[in-house]
Amino acid sequence: MSMNSKITLFLKGLAMGAADILPGVSGGTIALITGIYEELVESIKNINIKLFRSLFKAGFKSFWKDLNGNFLLTIALGILSSVLLLSRFITYLLVNHEFKLWGFFFGLILFSGILILRQVKETTISYLIIGIFIASLISLIGPTTTPENYFFIFFSGSIAICAMILPGISGSFILLLLSKYEFILNAINELKIDILLVFSIGCLFGLLLFSRFLSYLFHNYKDYVLSILAGFLFGSLIKIWPFREIAESRVNSEGVAEPFITRPTLPSLDNIEEILYFLIFSLIGSMLISFLQKKSLEDNKE
């Protein structure tokens, strides 16, 4: 792997990490539209006991090659760097620049769904509709109160990581539904080692288990899977639509009232500034995802 390829791969990992910490956006989506998704899933699927046995029989060099170590390590470093560096910044943007941020990711997700559909050789409308329906239903479900014990943190990690590598479903969105998004984000910002360790072990467990099933689906039902995933993307746009009305409020742990359940609504002309920001940053998001795909195609040709 050349240095330019490593840098490009690292940047894709950064993009995946940034996507993974935002509800409604999936790192798997970034991997898919940048051309590394199937290699990522296959590499994860190959991590098993047999692989580690080769470490002792054939040596580290052979083990690293079978692991596709350079690829996985570069991606992992990009994701980890992004999560650590951007968690505070994303928290700030969510509070202070909501319409700009969600506009950016609205354009990113919308154009990603279009790009995924272009990869489908035989578009199956029924599967596309199923994907839209499921994601829309999930997006309209209100959050619930959940425990903060280690078992539930482990469970949250194992479920969220499945969504993180599945294009169209955000792991952070799953954490939001499990009422663990703010909890985990704060654990990252405050470096709560015990919580992060339990969560990471849960992620590893879910990743190794789910990647095999996902690999099977891609090998045998690729067009159906891509159609459903595109539907997931389109349906998840409801969740990140920033123009909403508050249906129910609650008091958080700091004693401050905050929206608990919100519903999407049409923007008012009174909010023309927010509408313009949303449209402009949606366009920027679409242009970025188009650039990433173009760059990926150029790298694959090389």
Number of C-alpha atoms within 10 A of each C-alpha: 7 7 8 10 14 15 13 18 25 21 19 24 26 26 22 27 29 25 25 29 27 24 22 29 31 30 31 28 28 30 25 23 23 24 19 18 19 15 16 20 23 17 18 20 20 16 16 11 8 9 15 16 12 16 15 11 10 10 12 13 12 15 18 15 11 16 21 18 14 13 19 17 15 19 26 18 17 22 25 16 16 21 24 16 15 17 19 16 11 18 17 12 15 15 10 11 15 17 25 22 22 27 27 23 28 31 23 25 29 20 23 27 23 14 17 20 21 14 14 16 12 12 15 16 13 13 19 23 18 17 25 23 18 15 25 20 14 18 20 15 13 15 15 12 9 12 11 12 9 15 13 17 27 23 17 25 28 24 21 27 28 25 26 27 27 24 28 33 28 30 31 27 27 25 25 21 19 20 19 24 20 13 14 23 21 15 15 17 15 10 13 12 11 11 18 18 14 19 24 18 16 23 23 17 18 21 23 19 15 21 22 16 12 19 20 13 14 15 11 10 11 18 21 21 21 27 28 27 26 30 28 28 32 25 27 31 23 22 24 23 19 23 19 16 13 13 10 12 12 12 11 11 7 6 8 8 11 12 13 15 17 17 18 15 13 10 13 10 9 8 10 11 10 20 18 14 19 25 17 15 21 25 18 18 24 19 15 16 22 18 13 19 19 15 14 19 14 10 15 12 6 7
